[in-house]
């Protein structure tokens, strides 16, 4: 079996960037991805726009050309998947990594389709595939959605949106404008300060005029077939009619997978250990790249500030050759 210089888990923007850097330096490499290229972006809401401008989303100094001031989901899919095609990157898609084990100096990687050997492994798996669940009765009902793609299925329905971040605000505004009766249940005392600056006044004004109901310092406690129960800021329980719950409560890395590889998780946020100067974990030659580095603090790393991980890692790999 061929022993690769590098196996990269995840074909997101940062995984692609790692592959481009490896290819530039004549390392043998393979990306293994459980879905499609930039799988998380593919599952984003259809009309999502990035907070960042195009140049901040670029990788490998390849221009991101778009006429929009803020690129959208489709712009990003065209850009990143276009790079994978044009650069003929070595990627195996729809292949899930099941196990990573180090046997002396070589990693043995087992997937849903094959086995690979590599001198170095980069985990660049992001966090979008694992919802941060509320752990309340009824959360497993079919009407509860942890992912939101577009507003049309919710027309003329009674919707509860849980959360106040960008995803929650976008879902509330879009479904309201397609005729849904929207109620927001928000743990905090205000809309999140991280909400896109051009959207924040819109949601605040819709709440102020009563077009969208919002309960602040509130918490959903139970979901039933035709209603939901929530606790208000005074601790009183309320039951309201409901057709769908959009639980925009965030997402988490696959901590079980990280633990099973032997990576040490630290603190309340379960931060995976890595050396910031090399991105190497507590296991020699096993690296982290991208948003997975933040543990539960998924607002710490973005495409624009984790692009540098590829250069750091490949430089460290080359220095050991």
N, C-alpha and C positions, 0 to 999 in steps of 0.2 A: 504493500500500500504506500502511495506517495505521502511523504511527510511535508505538509505545507509550511511555509514560513509563518503564515498568519491565517487564522480563521476568524471571521467577523460574524457575530450573531446580531442580526437586525439590519434591514436595508432602508432605514430612515435616512434623513439628510446627513446625519453625523456618521452613520455606518458607511454611506456612499463616499463621504469625504475621506474616511479612513482607507477605503479601497483605492480611491484615486491617488492618495499619497503613497500607498504601498506599491501600486502599479508604476508610479513615477520613479520609484526607487528600486525597481526590478525585483521586488519580493514576490514569491508565489503566494497567492491568497485566494480565498473563497468567501463570499457572503452567503450565509444561510438565513432565510427569511420565512416565517410561518405563513405569511400572506402575500400580498402583492408589493411592488416597489413603493416605498413610502406609505406603508399600509395604514398607519395612524392618520395621515393626512387624507387618505382616501375615505376614511370613516368620519371625517369631520362633517359638520353641518354643510349642506350643499352651497349655501350662499355666504359662508364665513369669509371675513376679511381679516388679514393679519394686522396686528398692531404695528409691526415693523414695516419699513419701506423695503423695496426689492433688493437694494444693494446690501442690506444687512442679512438677507437670507441666502446670499450667494455662497457657493462653495468652490474651492480650488480655483478662485479668480476667474470663474466662468460667468460672464455677464447674465444677469436675470433681466430680460427685456420684457417690459409690460407698459401699457399706456396708462394703467390705473395708478393713482398715487399710493394706494395700499393694495398689494396683490391679494387675490382671493384664492380659494381652494383650488379651482381649476388651473389658474396660472401656475401655482406651485406644483401641481401634478404634472403639467406639461414640462416645466423646467427640470424637476428632479428625474422624472422618468426619461425625459429627452437626453439628459446627461448619461444615464445608464445605457441607453441605446448607442449614442454617439461614441462613447468611450469604450463600448463593448466590455463592460464590466462583467466579471465572473460571478454570477448570482444564481443560486438555487432557490426557487420560489415555492411556496406552499409546502414547506418542509420545516417541521417544528423541531427545535433542539430539545432533547429529552434529558440529556445527562452530559456533564463535562467532568472528566476525571483526569488527574495528572498521574502518569506512570513514569516515575523518575523524572526525566527532562522533557517528556513528550506528553501533550494533552491528547486524550482519546475522547472524541466527541460523538455521542450517539444521537441520531435524529430519527424522525418518524419514517425515513426512507433509506438511511444508510449509516455508515460510520466513517469518521475521518480522523486523521492524525495531524497534529500541528505543533510547531515549536512555541507559538504564541497565540493567545485568544483575546479578542476584544468583545466585551458585552456592551452592545449599544441598542438596548431593547426598549428604551422609552418607558412609558407608564400608562398609555391610553387604554390598554386591554383589560384593566382590572378596576372596576368601579369601587369607589369608597362607599361601602354600603352603610345604611342608617341603622341596620339591625333592629328593626321594629316589626311587630306583627303585620302580616299582609304584604311585606315588601316583595315577596315572591309571586304576587298576583300578576297576571298577564298585562294588566292595565298600567303597571309600573314600568317606566322606561328610564334607564340610566344613560341612554344615548339618544341624541336628538339630531335628526338630519334635515327635516323640512316641516313647514307648518300645515300643509294641506290635509293630512289625516285628522287634524284636530279641529277642523272647521265646525262651528256650532256645538262644540263640546265644552263641558265644564272641566277646566284644567287647573291642577295645582302644580306650581313650579317651586321646587325646593332649592334655595340658594340665592345668592346675590352677586355672583361673579359674572364674567363675560358670557359664559355659556347659558347661565340662567336668565340673564337679562335679554340676550338675543332670542331665546326660546319664548320668553314672556311677550316681548314686543311683536315677534313674527306671528305667533298664534293669535294674539289679540287682533292683529290687523287682518287675519283671515276669518274673523268672526267668532273666535273662542271667548268664553267667559273665564278670565284668568285671575287666579288668586296666588299671590306669592307668599310663601312661608320662609321667613328670614331669621336666622339665629341672632344676627347682630342688630345694632340700633340704626343702621343706615345701609344704603347700597354700597358695595365694596368700592374702595378708592382705586382699585386696579382696573375698574371697568373702563373701556376705551372712551377717551375724552369726548369724542363726537357722539357717543351713544348715551352717556350718563345723563345729560340734561333731558333727553327724550324719555327715558324710563322714569326719572324723577317727576317730570311734568305729567306723565300718564297716571302716576300714582296720586299726585296732588289733585288732579281733576276727578279722580275716582274711576277712570276708565279701566284701570287695573287695580284690583284690591291688593293691599300688602299688609301683612302682619309682622311687625318687627319684634325682636326679642322673643320670638315664638319658635315652637318646635313641633314637628309632626310626631305623633305618638302611636298612631295605628292607622292602617289602611284597610278598608272594607270594600266589598264588591261595588257598592253604589255611593259610598261616603268616605270621608277621611275624618280623623279626629286629631286636633292639634291643641297644644297648650299655649295660652297667651302669656304676655309679660307678667301678669298677676298670678300666673299658675292655674288659671281657670281653663277647663276643657271645653272645646267647641266642636260640634260635628256639623259638617257641611256636605251637600251633595257633590258628587265627583264622578267623572267619567275616566280621566287619565291623570296619572301623576308623573311629572317629568322631574326625576330626582337628579338635579345637576349638582351633585355633591362632590365632584372631583374624582380623580383616578389615582391609582397607586402602582408602583413597580411590582413585579412579581418577586416578592420577598422570599417565597419558598424556593424558587429557582436559584436566587442568589445564595441562600443558606446552603442549599444542596451542593453548590459548587465549592463551598468552604469559605466564602467571603464573610468576613466579620461584619456584623451590623451593630451600630453603636447608638446609644441614647434613645430618647423618646421618639425621635423621628426616624429611627432605624437607618441611620446614615451608613451606607456601605463604606468600609474603610478603603481609602486609596491615598497614595502619595501625590499631592497636587503638582509636584515637579515632574512626575513621570506618568501619572494616572495609573500606576501599577497598584494592585490590591495587595492584601497580606499574602497572597499566593504569587510567587515569582512568575513573571511572564503572563499573568492574567490581568487584563486591563479593563477599565470602565471608561465609557465615553458618552457624552450627551446627558440628557435629563435624568437618566437612571442614577446618576451620581448624587442626586439630592435626597434620596430616600422619600420620606413622606412630604418633605418640603419641595413640592413639584413646581413651585414658582421661582426656584433658585436658578435653574439653568434653562436656557432657550437655545434655539438654533444660532442666534447671533452671537451669544457669548460662549458657546461650547464648540464652535467651529475649530477653535485652536487645539482641541483635544487630539485631533488626527496628527497634526504636526508634532505635538509633544510625544505622543506614543511612538510614532514611526522613528523619530529621532532617537528615542531610547532603545528601540529594537535594533536599529542600525549600529548604535554604539556598542552593543553587546556582541556583534558579529566579529 
